[in-house]
Amino acid sequence: MSSVPSSPLSSVLSAASLANAEVPRVADAHREALARAVARWSSRFGAASTAELEARLVSALAAHEARAPQTPELICVEAERLCLQLERAHEARFGRAALAAENADDEARALARSSGPALARYQQKWDRAFARLQRAHPQRWRVAGLSDDEVRDALTLRLIELIVAPPADAPRGRPGKAWSLCVAEAHLALLRRSFRLGALPTDFDATPVLERAPSQEERWLELEADQRRALAGERAQHQLNRPQRRWFAAMQHAAADGEFFASSDQLNLSAAARQLGKNRSSAQRAYGALQECFQRELERLD
């Protein structure tokens, strides 16, 4: 749990035009409201989400107190209302599934700090997750000059180092995303800068040798299939209404940014929903409608 900041509270009090006798009571009311909120958020969300919610609550209390100074009793009521409002907005922004994954990773990491078997399970879990990501997105999770096994070893070793001997300036996570995945992506970028080689290691014993090149007929059939899919996509896009076109553009943008789930190659619909200020349920319905439209056009060409 993150500690309760003192400097934002002092700025809140300096902006309030209360009598001097009321200042200590107001300060205590702010501290108690903030402490209750942080305790509740720490049990429901990950560390990154808790820190962001805490900062937003401090800012909201400061703004409200500057507009209309209140008694400590009314501050408690207003703080509770702001907490619920911030929670709902946070869940709508990132999605409950992503927030649950963030919190679960924090809990697994905390357990791994105090238990050897838990640390081994943690390492095995992320080794499998990185292997799935390498299969699903080979270009994004490849480092020129290193094999896939070497990349996974480097990433899991970095995670274990930060758990066993965390530095004073340990990297922070992001709300709605597992801390381990944030660290892995940052370390992957560091590996790419360190290994600037134009070669790709290959195990020739494991590489299947084609007996023959694809025939002209096979190449033509593959070309026809690509053209048919492209034509179906163009026809489907022309039939989309304005809301559907907005959702389609948001999903394309999210895919270009690499917003995919760590455990699969499925698009993170919450990322597309955040661009439009919607929730994940709306994104799920829009995705289903778009999928039906594109599949219908493809079937018409078959």
C-alpha positions, 0 to 999 in steps of 0.5 A, a space after each residue: 500500500 502506498 503511503 498517504 502523501 502529505 504535501 497535497 493535503 497541505 496545499 488543500 488546507 492552504 487553499 481553504 478559507 476556514 477558521 484557524 481552530 477548524 484547520 486541524 480538524 479539516 486536516 484530520 478529516 482529509 487524512 482519514 478520508 484518504 486513508 480509508 480510500 487507499 485501504 479499500 483500493 489496495 484490496 481491490 486494485 493493483 499498486 499502479 491503479 491505487 496510486 492513480 486513484 489516490 492522486 486523483 482523489 487528492 486533486 478532487 478534494 483540493 478543487 472541491 475545498 477551494 470552491 466551497 470550504 466545508 466542515 470535517 463532517 461534510 468532507 467525509 460525505 463528499 470524499 465518499 462520493 468522490 471515491 465511488 465516482 473515481 472507482 466507476 470511472 477507473 473501471 470504465 476506462 480500463 475494464 474489470 478484466 484488465 484491472 483484475 489481471 493487474 491486481 493478480 500479478 501484484 499478488 503473485 509478485 508479493 507471494 514470490 518475494 517470500 516463497 521459493 516455490 511461489 517464485 518458481 511458479 511465477 517464473 514458469 507462468 511468465 515464461 509460458 506467457 512470453 512463449 505465447 506472445 512470441 508465437 502470436 507476435 513474432 516481430 514484436 517479441 523478437 530481438 535480432 541476434 538472440 534466439 526466442 529462448 534467449 529472449 525469454 530467459 533474459 525477460 524472466 531473469 529481469 523479473 526475478 532480479 526485481 523481485 529478489 533484489 528490488 532497487 531503490 528506483 524500481 520500475 513502476 507499472 501502469 493501471 490496467 496492465 500487469 506490472 510484469 508485462 510492463 517490465 518485460 516490454 521495457 526490458 525488451 526495448 533495452 535488449 533491442 538497443 543492445 543487440 543491433 544485429 541484422 542476423 537472425 539465429 536459426 537452428 538448421 536441424 529444426 528448420 524443415 526443408 521444403 521439397 519443392 517451391 509452391 507451384 504456379 497454381 498454388 500461388 495463384 489460389 493463394 493470391 485469389 484468396 487474398 484478393 477475395 478477403 480484401 474485396 470482402 473487407 472493402 464491401 463491408 466497410 462501405 456498409 458500416 454506419 457512422 458509429 460502426 466506422 468509429 469503432 472500426 477506426 478505434 480498433 484499428 488504432 488499438 491493433 496498430 499500438 499492439 494492444 493485445 492480451 498477454 495470454 492470447 492474440 485477441 485484441 484488447 477491446 478495452 483499449 479501443 473503448 478508451 479512445 471513444 470514452 466507452 466501456 468494454 461492453 459497448 466495445 464487445 457488442 460493436 466487435 460482434 456486429 463488425 465481425 458479422 458484417 465482414 463474415 457475411 460479405 466474405 461468404 457472399 464471395 465464396 
